Structures are given as C-alpha cells and as structure tokens.
Amino acid sequence: MKKTRNHYVLITLKLLIMVFLAGIIVTGSALAGAIFWGNVAPKPAPIVVNADGSTSSPVVVSAEDLAPGFDVFWEAWTLVEREFYGEVPDDQERVYGAIRGMVATYGDQNTAFIDPTRAQLLQEDTSGAFEGIGASVQLDELGRLVIAEPFIGRPAAEAGIERGDVVLEVDGQSLRGLSLYEAVALIRGKAGSTVVLTILREGIDEPFEIPVVRAKIEIEVVESRLLEGSIGYVSLSEFSNNAHRKLLEAIEDLRSQGAEELILDLRNNPGGLLTEAVAVSSLFLEDGLVLREKRKGFDREQTYQVTGSHEVADIPLVVLINRGSASASEIVAGAIKDHQRGTILGEQSFGKGTVQLPHTLRDGSELRVTIAEWFTPNGGTIDEVGIVPDIVVERTQADFFDDLDPQLDRAVEYLLENE
C-alpha cells in the first residue's frame, strides 16, 4: 500500500515539475484581470504538456525519471510520516501542500495552485454578474490576504471592511499557506449567505470578526449621464466583449445631448480582455503605442499599436482611477497618461501588470502561471506599481456614506477651469 501511494505522489510531483521545466508557453488567449471576487476569465480546455512541448492525453511518468533532488523530498516525506506524533494529513492534501510550497518559491502571488474544489468555484461563469462580497485583494510581503479596495456600495464596504484590513480567517478557517485564488474562492459564495471574516486592523490590538452577507452583484458594463454644463460622464465597469462598442455608443449619445468634455470613470474596474483595452485606448488616441508586453523566451518585446477608429480622440478628457482599477484599466490609463491625451485623477491604481495562463490538471485542480508582463507606452512598470494620477484626490468610505464624491467633483471642476 505504501509503495503504491509513494509512487503516485512521485508521479504527481514529476508532472508539475515537467510543466515548469518545459518552458513552453501553450497557445491560448491572453488573460487579463485583477484578482477580484468572481472576476475570472473563461478557461481553456484541459491540456497536458509533455516534456518535449507537445500536447496530448495524460502521460504516464515513471518514478525513475524524477529530477535530481527528489530523493531528498522523499526522504523528508518518509521521516515525517514515520515519526510525526499526531494526526497525519491524507496523501492528497500533503501532495497539494508540496505543490503550493514549490509554486510559492517563484515569489509571484499570481502564479498559483488551486485545488479542485476551489478551482470549480472560480470557473463559474461570471459574465455580467458575480456572487461575493465586492472587494479587491492582494497578498502582502508576509503572504497575508489584504483588502486593497472594498467597493463602495457593495457588501464588504457596507459591513465595515476597510482598506488595509488583513483577513486572517474565513468562517474560522485559516488562510495561512493558501494561494490568493484559493483564499478568494473561500470568500465567494451564494448570494444571501453570510461569510465571517476574521480581521486584523492597524491600530486595533486583537483580531475581530466581521460578518458579511454575500450578494449577487450585477454589472452594468457602461453607465452614462450628462453633468453640469457640457460635461459628459461615462463609467466602464469591466473590459468584457464589445466593451469598446458599448462605451462608444454611450459617448456618442452624450455628444448628441451636447457633451463637449468627458469624464471616463474606471474606478473599481478590475480589467478583462486585452483586446478590449487596446480598442478602448484606440477610441481616444490617434496613433502610437498602447502598451508593451514582455514574455519569457522572446528576444523582443511585443508592442500593441493604436488600431481601428478614433472617434473621440479630440474631446477633452479626465480619467478617474482608484485602488480598485486594475489590469486593463491600468493599460488604458497608462496609455492616456503617456500620450498626454488626458488627465488622470483619483488614487494610485492597483498594480496588476502581468498575464496568467490557467492549466487544468488531471484531477481538476488548476495551475495558473504568469507568462507575460505589461508596460506603458513609455516603458513604465504597471505591476506592483500601478498608475499614479496627475491629480491625487481620495474618496473615503465616509464620503460614500455621506453621498459625497470628491473625485468626481474635482474632475468636473478641472474641466470647467480648462474650457
């Protein structure tokens, strides 16, 4: 029995190592998006990568083919199993723990292993709506889950979750050792159900619990209205299919109503499709670069040029961003800023400038691998840095509850001053 289990463990680990050592980027759609509750792009079909880079049905790998050094791993495995005083985790959980540890050595919170149960939750179709608490998150340098932005008006903010809160437990389950995506999957759940978050907050000595009632969050991709004078306002909530067309239609409608200046609101927009980020940027830019992309194994960086029509390249523009603006939102804001096409106003954005390719493994678990990094047209770094506004204005949760929006107010004031 022990030999059979050990052999299985070795085969599983060897398969994972082969995926990494092959160094092959499997052809697929570039996936974008920050790490937000429910904001997960559709996945490619399950695929197995062979050692020579080809793809096929699952392969059988013998224990004798293990990479050098795995004898040490197996020695440690055997010693702990033989000598540990206490309840021994089952083989599968120990395998998953070993994979998580291996992946963690890459030092990239977006390259992550996700067990089958949580992977299934993240695979749910989220086009147009998702069920969760409504917040963006990231891992800090200690590997703790931190609230980057509780979306105003959503369950997290309504329950009192604040920026910078560290989530230690979800319904009493520790997040220690889990990947970012696995932690997100724990927090997500059916609308109307309650999740209890154990929070560590700066200035408060002891952790405390905050119950949050999950909700189905409907996403209206584009919303628009005419503000005072001749200022048009349009918000874009995600870069889903045809987002640029919906945005253009809204802007054209505003212009028909007399809009001569425009505020583009990308606050709390977690991103989406790269193609839509390029298309949206191209509405406002006449020519030039939208972004630069670097990939492993490529001698030259790939560049994405302005394409298509440029129907609103002449309208005075202010772009609103905050800490919930990520990925494709940062591509657009970065392009507009580098080309000096408009004024960026609000708060420094999230800082999600990498692309992940998901692989479905043979047991339904998932491995997400960072395959590329994005840069602004002038070569500015997005990842872990974000886009710095030209005009910094903060909007607090207290502002929201008092029905105040100092960022929008300042944008209107700026456009009126520069008419």
Residue pairs with C-beta under 8 A, 6 or more apart in sequence:
5 91
6 74
6 77
6 78
7 63
8 91
9 77
9 91
9 94
9 95
9 98
10 63
10 66
10 70
10 74
11 60
11 61
11 62
11 63
12 95
12 99
13 66
13 70
13 73
13 95
13 98
13 99
13 102
14 61
14 63
14 65
14 66
14 67
14 70
15 48
15 59
15 61
15 361
15 362
16 99
16 102
16 361
16 367
17 67
17 102
18 49
18 50
18 51
18 61
19 49
19 359
19 367
19 369
20 369
21 51
21 67
22 49
22 50
22 51
22 52
22 53
23 296
23 297
24 49
24 53
25 295
25 296
25 297
25 357
25 371
26 44
26 47
26 49
26 55
26 357
26 359
28 44
28 357
29 41
29 44
30 274
30 355
30 372
31 41
31 355
31 356
31 357
31 358
32 41
32 239
32 271
32 272
32 273
32 274
32 277
32 327
32 328
32 355
33 39
33 40
33 41
33 270
33 271
33 272
33 326
33 327
33 328
33 352
34 136
34 270
34 271
34 326
34 327
34 350
34 352
35 110
35 136
35 137
35 138
35 180
35 181
35 184
35 270
35 326
35 352
36 135
36 136
36 137
36 184
36 270
36 324
36 326
37 130
37 132
37 133
37 134
37 135
37 184
37 187
37 188
38 124
38 126
38 130
38 131
38 132
38 188
38 217
39 126
39 130
39 238
39 270
39 271
39 272
40 122
40 123
40 124
40 126
41 272
41 273
42 125
43 123
43 358
43 360
43 366
44 357
44 358
44 360
45 360
46 360
46 361
46 362
47 55
47 359
47 360
48 55
48 56
48 57
48 58
48 59
48 362
49 55
49 359
50 56
50 59
58 362
73 98
77 94
81 88
89 97
96 113
96 115
96 365
97 177
99 113
100 113
100 177
100 178
100 179
103 111
103 112
103 113
103 179
103 367
104 143
108 354
108 370
109 138
109 139
109 179
109 180
110 180
110 352
110 354
110 356
110 368
110 370
111 356
111 368
111 369
111 370
112 179
112 180
112 181
112 182
112 367
112 368
113 179
113 365
113 366
113 367
114 122
114 179
114 181
114 182
114 185
114 365
114 366
114 367
114 368
115 182
115 365
116 363
116 364
116 365
117 185
118 181
118 182
118 185
118 186
119 185
119 360
119 364
119 365
119 366
120 364
121 185
121 188
122 181
122 184
122 185
122 188
122 366
124 130
127 240
128 218
128 219
128 221
128 240
129 216
129 217
129 218
129 219
130 188
130 216
130 217
130 219
131 188
131 189
131 190
131 191
131 214
131 215
131 216
131 217
132 155
132 187
132 188
132 189
132 214
132 215
132 217
133 154
133 155
133 156
133 159
133 161
133 187
133 188
133 195
133 212
133 214
133 215
134 150
134 151
134 153
134 154
134 155
134 156
134 157
134 215
134 217
135 147
135 148
135 149
135 150
135 151
135 154
135 156
135 157
135 161
136 147
136 148
136 149
136 151
136 268
136 270
136 323
136 324
136 326
136 350
137 145
137 146
137 147
137 148
137 167
137 180
137 183
137 184
138 145
138 146
138 148
138 180
138 350
139 145
139 146
139 180
140 146
140 166
143 176
143 177
144 166
144 167
144 168
144 175
144 200
145 166
145 167
145 175
145 180
145 183
146 164
146 165
146 166
146 167
147 156
147 161
147 162
147 163
147 164
147 165
147 166
147 167
148 163
148 323
148 324
148 350
149 163
149 268
149 322
149 323
149 324
149 350
150 156
150 157
150 161
150 162
150 163
150 397
151 157
151 268
151 324
152 268
152 395
152 397
152 400
153 400
154 215
154 217
155 212
155 213
155 214
155 215
156 212
157 397
157 400
159 210
159 211
159 212
159 213
160 210
161 197
161 199
161 210
161 212
162 201
162 397
163 323
164 201
164 202
165 199
165 200
165 201
166 199
166 200
166 201
167 175
167 183
167 187
167 197
167 198
167 199
168 174
168 175
168 198
168 199
168 200
168 207
169 175
169 197
169 198
170 183
170 186
170 187
170 195
170 196
170 197
170 198
171 186
171 195
171 196
172 196
172 198
173 186
175 183
175 186
178 186
181 366
181 368
187 195
187 197
188 214
189 195
189 214
190 214
191 214
191 215
191 216
192 213
192 214
192 215
193 213
193 214
194 211
194 212
194 213
194 214
195 211
195 212
195 214
196 209
196 210
196 211
196 212
197 209
197 210
197 211
197 212
198 207
198 208
198 209
199 207
199 208
199 209
199 210
200 207
201 208
219 237
219 238
220 237
221 236
221 237
221 238
221 240
221 243
221 246
222 234
222 235
222 236
222 237
222 243
222 246
222 247
222 249
222 250
223 234
223 235
223 237
223 250
224 232
224 233
224 234
224 235
224 250
224 251
224 253
224 254
225 232
225 233
226 232
226 233
226 254
226 257
226 258
226 259
227 233
227 263
227 412
228 412
228 416
229 261
229 416
229 419
230 258
230 259
230 260
230 261
231 259
231 260
231 261
231 262
231 263
231 412
231 415
231 416
232 251
232 254
232 255
232 257
232 259
232 261
232 262
232 263
233 254
233 262
233 263
233 265
233 408
234 247
234 250
234 251
234 254
234 262
234 263
234 264
234 265
235 264
235 265
235 266
235 267
236 243
236 247
236 264
236 265
236 266
236 269
236 280
237 268
237 269
238 269
238 270
238 271
238 272
239 269
239 271
239 272
239 273
239 276
239 277
239 280
239 327
239 328
239 329
240 272
240 273
240 276
241 273
241 276
242 276
243 272
243 273
243 276
243 279
243 280
244 276
244 279
244 280
244 282
244 283
247 280
247 283
248 283
248 311
248 312
251 259
251 262
251 283
251 311
251 312
251 315
252 311
254 262
255 315
259 315
260 315
260 316
261 315
261 316
261 317
261 318
261 415
261 419
262 312
262 315
262 316
262 317
262 318
263 317
263 318
263 319
263 320
263 408
263 411
263 412
263 415
264 317
264 318
264 319
264 320
264 342
265 320
265 408
266 319
266 320
266 321
266 325
266 329
266 332
266 333
267 320
267 321
267 322
267 324
267 325
267 346
267 407
268 322
268 324
268 325
269 324
269 325
269 326
269 328
269 329
270 324
270 326
270 327
270 329
271 277
271 326
271 327
271 328
271 329
271 330
271 352
272 327
272 328
273 328
274 304
274 328
274 331
274 355
276 328
277 290
277 291
277 327
277 328
277 329
277 331
277 332
278 290
278 291
278 304
278 306
278 307
278 331
279 307
279 308
280 328
280 332
281 290
281 306
281 331
281 332
281 335
281 336
282 290
282 306
282 307
282 308
282 309
282 310
283 308
283 309
283 310
283 311
283 312
283 313
284 310
284 312
284 313
284 317
284 336
284 341
284 342
285 306
285 310
285 313
285 335
285 336
285 339
285 341
286 306
286 310
286 313
287 305
287 306
288 305
288 306
288 339
288 377
289 303
289 304
289 305
289 306
289 335
289 377
290 304
290 305
290 306
290 331
290 335
290 377
291 303
291 304
291 331
291 334
291 335
291 374
291 375
291 376
291 377
292 301
292 302
292 303
292 304
292 374
292 375
292 376
292 377
292 379
293 301
293 302
293 303
293 304
293 355
293 372
293 373
293 374
293 375
294 301
294 302
294 372
294 373
294 375
295 302
295 371
295 372
296 371
296 372
301 375
313 341
316 342
316 415
316 418
316 419
317 336
317 341
317 342
317 343
318 342
318 343
318 344
318 345
318 411
318 414
318 415
319 332
319 333
319 336
319 342
319 343
319 344
319 345
320 345
320 346
320 407
320 408
320 411
321 329
321 330
321 333
321 344
321 345
321 346
321 347
321 348
321 349
321 387
321 389
322 346
322 347
322 349
322 395
322 407
323 347
323 348
323 349
323 350
323 386
324 350
325 333
325 346
325 349
325 350
325 387
326 349
326 350
326 351
326 352
327 350
327 352
327 353
329 349
330 349
330 350
330 351
330 352
330 353
330 374
330 382
330 386
330 387
331 374
331 376
331 382
333 344
333 349
333 387
334 376
334 377
334 380
334 382
334 387
335 341
335 376
335 377
336 342
336 344
337 344
337 376
337 387
337 390
338 376
338 377
338 378
338 380
339 377
343 390
343 391
343 414
344 387
344 388
344 389
344 390
344 391
345 389
345 390
345 391
345 393
345 407
345 410
345 411
345 414
346 389
346 391
346 392
346 393
346 395
346 407
347 389
347 392
347 393
347 394
347 395
347 407
348 386
348 387
348 388
348 389
348 392
349 386
349 387
350 386
351 382
351 383
351 384
351 385
351 386
352 382
352 383
353 373
353 374
353 375
353 381
353 382
353 383
353 384
353 385
354 370
354 372
354 373
354 374
354 383
355 370
355 371
355 372
355 373
355 374
356 368
356 369
356 370
356 371
357 368
357 369
357 371
358 366
358 367
358 368
359 366
359 367
359 368
359 369
360 366
361 367
373 382
373 383
374 382
374 383
375 381
375 382
376 382
376 387
391 410
391 414
393 406
393 407
393 410
394 406
394 407
395 404
395 405
395 406
395 407
399 405
399 406
